[in-house]
């Protein structure tokens, strides 16, 4: 993410406050605490369930997947309902329309041809997508703190390093690559937990020391930068604590889903709610009432889950899996293909070096309470 450029706001949209307003928060302390800096709360909750009530871990993971994973994938489509966005996307039809459809088709074909290869690709696609969002949001906090190039590179390096270390450990512990399922909890390789935890702790301490030293030097600690940075470094630590791969993966990625919802709802409140330009449109109506918005997204996510359900049943019933093999893989390929489309499109939708993208999205990542 780059520094926002000046742009003419949409008619009726709330004017943007001065850059740096809000004591370093993207929106405000309460909003950021719920969606960004505090996004680890659901991760901690799922870890607690897995440790205290292991029998409920998988059901809780499934519920979290429908409510947060599926909905976060589907949110991407709502950007195409914005006429301002759509006009820009139509200038580059192959990037915004052709390639996503090809990715969906490629996912379906790969899952039918080689499910182990498809799951392996999904593992790496997901990891890259998540860490890129973490680094991008951290850049927003660094911009609020008016940090220099050294600190931008330092924070990005620490976040990338933590994600790489924890995923290398996950590959060693769970063996999820070139397979249709990871190792069972009784088969995982637990050696290396202490070493991995020590490396991640060192990365976190490095960021803590740097931010506190700058705070001592400048007389003001950039707490938002520190809070989100530590969240980004530690979000995949459930790999160290949980022996069920699906649960550990979901717990680690839940902060990412919460952050994405926070980004979209913040844009919706600042750009669409009360904006006469969007009066009567789907986005304008949804932005006025959070309850309607939640209902629409959850229903859509439940429909999306139907395409994942046959594969889940096939894991429990071998005869069902053999009889409907390619149809099951085609359906799960469609399910994950929506995720691949989301991964790719987000790289375009949030490419803030383009002024049109900054004007359409970045300028609305601010406090919705500020007039």
Steps between C-alpha positions, in 0.01 A plus 500: 500500500627846418434849627149616401477762229256790495178417322165666450247327731177355366205741527338460840786300648640606836814713464823334606676629811858618495757227461628384834184589691370255757813440709640247256188288455360414158147578623501540877608305806169315538466403134864400456486315829212290369612436143875557466716516812251286691435253219686231698200462733326237287830318453542481877139387539539210256829396660330500839219279366751259345694467826213501750237314296675304219175333392359841403809611306397371157137621524628842612741501206220423254285779642793743485564396141144576390462823697842651433695315227218466248364848566842659462544335159159620384556860612726551199199484271337798670774729371362431151159640602656847535448686171816705556706184548334317213573780255869469584498119487345507152802688374701183569253220423750216473657580838172542688272255319680252273783394733272440803276269294806316371624456857165352601516257209862414580410424862218268397717323243793461742283357777357242257840414352714501816343593835839480682646757258193722537515499880874572486446799272221623725728479804755733341243732338328547833823565690619761251161674492476521879850633557459759227188634672680509835792695354262733315300591811821543697609754237187701578598511868857590407366782285297630794818490711693676222757221504794504264619243247708311758199434723279407206755243386562379855135435577440329166808284549397397851147408389622306196759318713243397763258367239775305323636350823158394624398350166824309464427358843141421394627311195733300726238436766187426294639397156212669310677519162441255215220340700122524525511522879762580761627260764263392774561663842664184636743492206627860493867584547515718811878542512612856441219680682739667744745609229225641280337681791837647594559636149153655484546651846831652388330659200228641724753634751690668216190691394414581860847635569505712185158658561570569868840649420343732244234588756768588757686709241196682362290517816209305348461123459330379182275253680278423198805410292631279778168333569427405141862406434503255790162363385646436153809330643306278738182413311622158384630387839203257533717266291713467814208433736250283312554154348194502270614664177158629389441662838850649525474638146159658563608649834806656336316648206194631688665840567543542125130445440401744775735764358353465152148542633621807686646652184186444296257624766713810558493583129127434497431735790712782363418468131146366472307574821320833467652567157234627260698365205426145622145562619280212383793279402574161657814635666318804635225288654742246650722771651203649686417186696767264634239232578387473138860500385592215737194297397572532127867407536438205734229355273733530202779334700272213595419445132873503425553235772275260306784451252738402782256264671537199261876488561443512874255208471743309279763515773258306722356258241745318271228345283347844439845639417574226244161515330489877455873570486533747213172678576611554861837634390335726243275648769783555746704648214223755446498575874875562518496665158291782646783544747758509220297768326492693827878469548569630152242778493609637836844554355334734249224653712749620762788594269526846650778620275227574245322832569159364397526224760613744768206730421248214500610317816799634693358842576204336674711304749446758775289575804130482403407717798705795381291761311 
